[in-house]
Amino acid sequence: MSINEGKPEHSHYFTAMAPAAESEIEYREVTLGPFHTRVATARGVFSHEHLDIGTSILLRTVDELEAPLTFQSAADVGCGWGAIALYLALARKNAVDGAGETQPWRVVAADINDRALDLTRRNASIHALPQIEPMRAEDPSARDSFDLIVSNPPIRIGKAALHGILTAWLPRLRVGGAAYLVVAKHLGADSLQRWLTEQFAPGSGSMLSAEGVPVSGEVGRVQTAKGFRILRVRRNA
């Protein structure tokens, strides 16, 4: 989504933007958890010039707590140019290569910005990762369920819209699965943690699976660094 004069700094969350022309593509060196690589970015998506601090902390935390990654299905919600999706796929591929495993796996990369989805698709191709599946974020398919969700959610879209996205995606966790979210403390990390705790409390009935079954789980803070909180939701039932 575009960053236009007179709009907020993060208006890429709000304004649809077409895929970048070839002349607009920029290539950057980035570090995604343990992986140093080169990626395609462009203006009009979040943090196009570098990997933002929050996502960097998020990836290091997930790598510490979840490695080796052996999921069947994972999701990056609000994927931007695909940083989290790339990390997940690279880490999963490493686990496959190390174990000689042949079981299929996938990483869904979801966004509302066509430019972001196109860049993610391009980066998946650059890294020969066909397991990355870019898709629109508004409504996950009824067939989608995930062992792992990792997200730098679009906090600045407003509380109601953010809650709508999280309500659509987090109940897609499989039982025993986990979601990791990075949120800046000054942008409401603690209030979001309280809201998630209420929504996932047993008997609340607030979070429903695709089949309409109430979902419950544990919510906690697993990391605090440089003004960011890493929140984890672990589905229990």
C-alpha positions as CSV (number, residue, x, y, z in Angstrom):
1,M,0.0,0.0,0.0
2,S,1.3,3.4,-0.9
3,I,2.8,6.0,1.3
4,N,1.2,9.3,0.1
5,E,1.7,12.9,1.2
6,G,-0.6,13.8,4.1
7,K,-1.2,10.2,5.1
8,P,0.3,8.5,8.1
9,E,3.8,7.1,7.9
10,H,2.4,3.5,7.9
11,S,-0.4,4.2,5.4
12,H,0.8,1.1,3.4
13,Y,-1.6,-0.7,5.7
14,F,-4.6,1.3,4.4
15,T,-4.2,1.9,0.6
16,A,-4.2,-0.8,-2.0
17,M,-1.1,-0.7,-4.2
18,A,-0.4,-2.5,-7.5
19,P,2.6,-4.8,-7.9
20,A,5.9,-3.0,-8.3
21,A,7.3,-2.4,-11.8
22,E,10.6,-4.0,-12.5
23,S,12.3,-0.6,-12.3
24,E,10.9,-0.1,-8.8
25,I,12.4,-3.3,-7.4
26,E,15.3,-2.9,-4.9
27,Y,17.6,-5.7,-3.6
28,R,18.7,-5.7,0.0
29,E,21.0,-7.8,2.1
30,V,19.1,-8.9,5.3
31,T,19.5,-11.3,8.2
32,L,16.5,-13.4,8.9
33,G,17.2,-15.2,12.2
34,P,20.3,-17.3,11.4
35,F,20.0,-16.8,7.6
36,H,21.8,-14.0,5.8
37,T,20.4,-13.5,2.3
38,R,19.4,-11.1,-0.5
39,V,15.8,-10.1,-1.0
40,A,13.7,-8.0,-3.3
41,T,11.8,-5.1,-1.9
42,A,10.1,-1.9,-3.1
43,R,8.5,1.3,-1.8
44,G,5.0,0.9,-0.5
45,V,5.5,-2.0,1.8
46,F,6.5,-2.0,5.4
47,S,10.2,-1.5,6.2
48,H,11.3,-1.8,2.5
49,E,14.8,-0.5,3.2
50,H,15.8,-3.0,5.9
51,L,14.5,-5.6,8.3
52,D,12.8,-3.8,11.1
53,I,13.9,-4.2,14.7
54,G,10.7,-5.8,15.9
55,T,10.7,-8.5,13.2
56,S,14.4,-9.2,13.8
57,I,13.7,-9.8,17.5
58,L,10.6,-11.9,16.6
59,L,12.6,-14.2,14.3
60,R,15.4,-14.7,16.8
61,T,12.9,-15.5,19.5
62,V,11.0,-18.1,17.4
63,D,14.3,-19.6,16.4
64,E,15.3,-20.0,20.0
65,L,12.0,-21.4,21.2
66,E,10.8,-23.5,18.3
67,A,13.8,-24.7,16.4
68,P,14.1,-27.1,14.7
69,L,11.0,-26.1,12.8
70,T,9.1,-29.3,11.8
71,F,5.6,-27.8,11.1
72,Q,3.3,-29.1,8.3
73,S,1.7,-25.7,7.9
74,A,2.7,-22.3,9.0
75,A,1.5,-18.7,8.4
76,D,3.0,-15.2,8.2
77,V,0.0,-12.8,8.6
78,G,0.8,-9.3,7.3
79,C,3.7,-10.6,5.3
80,G,5.0,-7.4,3.6
81,W,7.8,-8.4,1.3
82,G,7.9,-11.8,3.0
83,A,10.6,-11.6,5.7
84,I,8.8,-13.9,8.2
85,A,7.6,-16.3,5.5
86,L,11.2,-16.6,4.1
87,Y,12.6,-17.3,7.5
88,L,10.0,-20.0,8.2
89,A,10.5,-21.7,4.9
90,L,14.3,-21.5,5.1
91,A,14.3,-23.0,8.6
92,R,11.8,-25.7,7.6
93,K,13.8,-26.6,4.6
94,N,16.9,-26.9,6.7
95,A,15.1,-29.3,9.0
96,V,13.9,-31.3,6.1
97,D,17.4,-31.5,4.5
98,G,18.9,-32.4,7.8
99,A,16.5,-35.3,8.5
100,G,16.1,-36.5,4.9
101,E,12.3,-36.0,5.4
102,T,9.9,-36.0,2.4
103,Q,6.7,-35.0,4.1
104,P,5.0,-32.0,2.4
105,W,4.9,-28.7,4.2
106,R,3.7,-25.1,3.4
107,V,4.0,-21.5,4.5
108,V,1.1,-19.2,3.9
109,A,2.1,-15.6,3.4
110,A,-1.0,-13.3,3.9
111,D,-1.4,-9.6,3.2
112,I,-4.0,-7.2,1.9
113,N,-1.5,-5.4,-0.3
114,D,-1.0,-6.8,-3.8
115,R,2.5,-5.3,-4.0
116,A,3.5,-7.1,-0.8
117,L,2.1,-10.4,-2.2
118,D,3.9,-10.0,-5.5
119,L,7.2,-9.2,-3.7
120,T,6.7,-12.3,-1.4
121,R,6.1,-14.4,-4.5
122,R,9.2,-13.0,-6.1
123,N,11.3,-13.7,-3.0
124,A,10.0,-17.2,-2.8
125,S,11.1,-17.7,-6.4
126,I,14.5,-16.2,-5.8
127,H,15.1,-18.7,-3.0
128,A,13.5,-21.7,-4.8
129,L,10.9,-22.0,-2.1
130,P,7.6,-23.1,-3.9
131,Q,6.2,-24.0,-0.5
132,I,5.5,-20.3,0.2
133,E,1.9,-19.6,-0.8
134,P,1.0,-15.8,-1.0
135,M,-2.7,-15.2,-0.4
136,R,-5.1,-12.4,0.5
137,A,-5.4,-11.9,4.3
138,E,-9.0,-10.8,4.6
139,D,-10.4,-14.3,5.0
140,P,-8.4,-17.5,5.4
141,S,-9.7,-20.5,3.5
142,A,-11.9,-22.8,5.5
143,R,-9.4,-25.6,4.8
144,D,-6.5,-23.7,6.4
145,S,-5.1,-24.8,9.8
146,F,-1.6,-24.2,11.1
147,D,0.9,-25.6,13.5
148,L,2.6,-22.2,13.7
149,I,1.6,-18.6,13.1
150,V,4.3,-15.8,13.2
151,S,3.3,-12.2,12.7
152,N,4.3,-8.6,13.0
153,P,0.6,-7.6,13.0
154,P,-0.5,-4.2,11.5
155,I,-1.2,-2.5,14.8
156,R,-1.8,0.9,13.1
157,I,-4.9,-0.2,11.2
158,G,-6.8,0.4,14.5
159,K,-8.0,-1.8,17.3
160,A,-11.2,-3.1,15.7
161,A,-9.6,-4.0,12.4
162,L,-6.6,-5.6,14.2
163,H,-8.9,-7.7,16.4
164,G,-10.8,-8.8,13.3
165,I,-7.6,-10.1,11.6
166,L,-6.5,-11.9,14.8
167,T,-9.9,-13.4,15.3
168,A,-9.9,-14.7,11.8
169,W,-6.4,-16.2,11.9
170,L,-5.5,-17.3,15.4
171,P,-8.3,-19.8,15.8
172,R,-6.8,-21.6,12.8
173,L,-4.0,-22.9,15.1
174,R,-4.1,-26.7,15.5
175,V,-4.3,-28.0,19.1
176,G,-0.8,-27.7,20.5
177,G,0.1,-25.1,17.9
178,A,1.5,-21.7,18.7
179,A,1.3,-18.1,17.4
180,Y,4.1,-15.5,18.0
181,L,3.3,-11.8,17.7
182,V,5.6,-8.9,18.0
183,V,4.2,-5.6,19.2
184,A,5.9,-2.4,20.4
185,K,5.2,-1.6,24.0
186,H,4.2,2.0,23.2
187,L,1.7,0.7,20.6
188,G,-0.3,-1.3,23.0
189,A,1.5,-4.6,23.5
190,D,0.2,-5.0,27.1
191,S,-3.4,-4.2,26.3
192,L,-3.3,-6.6,23.3
193,Q,-1.9,-9.3,25.6
194,R,-4.9,-8.7,28.0
195,W,-7.4,-8.9,25.2
196,L,-5.9,-12.1,23.8
197,T,-5.9,-13.6,27.3
198,E,-9.6,-12.8,27.6
199,Q,-10.4,-14.1,24.1
200,F,-8.6,-17.4,24.6
201,A,-9.8,-18.1,28.2
202,P,-11.6,-21.4,28.5
203,G,-15.4,-20.9,28.2
204,S,-15.2,-17.4,26.7
205,G,-16.5,-18.6,23.3
206,S,-14.9,-15.6,21.7
207,M,-12.5,-17.5,19.4
208,L,-14.1,-20.0,17.0
209,S,-12.4,-22.5,14.7
210,A,-13.5,-22.7,11.0
211,E,-16.0,-25.4,12.1
212,G,-17.5,-23.0,14.7
213,V,-15.9,-24.9,17.7
214,P,-14.7,-22.7,20.6
215,V,-10.9,-22.4,20.8
216,S,-9.0,-21.8,24.1
217,G,-5.3,-21.5,24.9
218,E,-2.6,-19.9,27.0
219,V,-1.3,-16.4,26.3
220,G,2.0,-15.1,27.6
221,R,5.0,-12.8,27.0
222,V,8.1,-14.8,26.1
223,Q,10.5,-11.9,25.3
224,T,11.0,-8.2,25.9
225,A,13.7,-6.3,24.0
226,K,14.3,-2.8,22.7
227,G,10.8,-1.7,23.5
228,F,9.1,-4.7,21.9
229,R,7.1,-7.5,23.4
230,I,6.9,-11.0,21.9
231,L,3.5,-12.6,22.7
232,R,2.8,-16.3,22.4
233,V,-0.6,-17.9,22.1
234,R,-0.5,-21.7,22.6
235,R,-3.8,-23.4,21.7
236,N,-4.9,-26.0,24.2
237,A,-8.3,-27.0,22.9
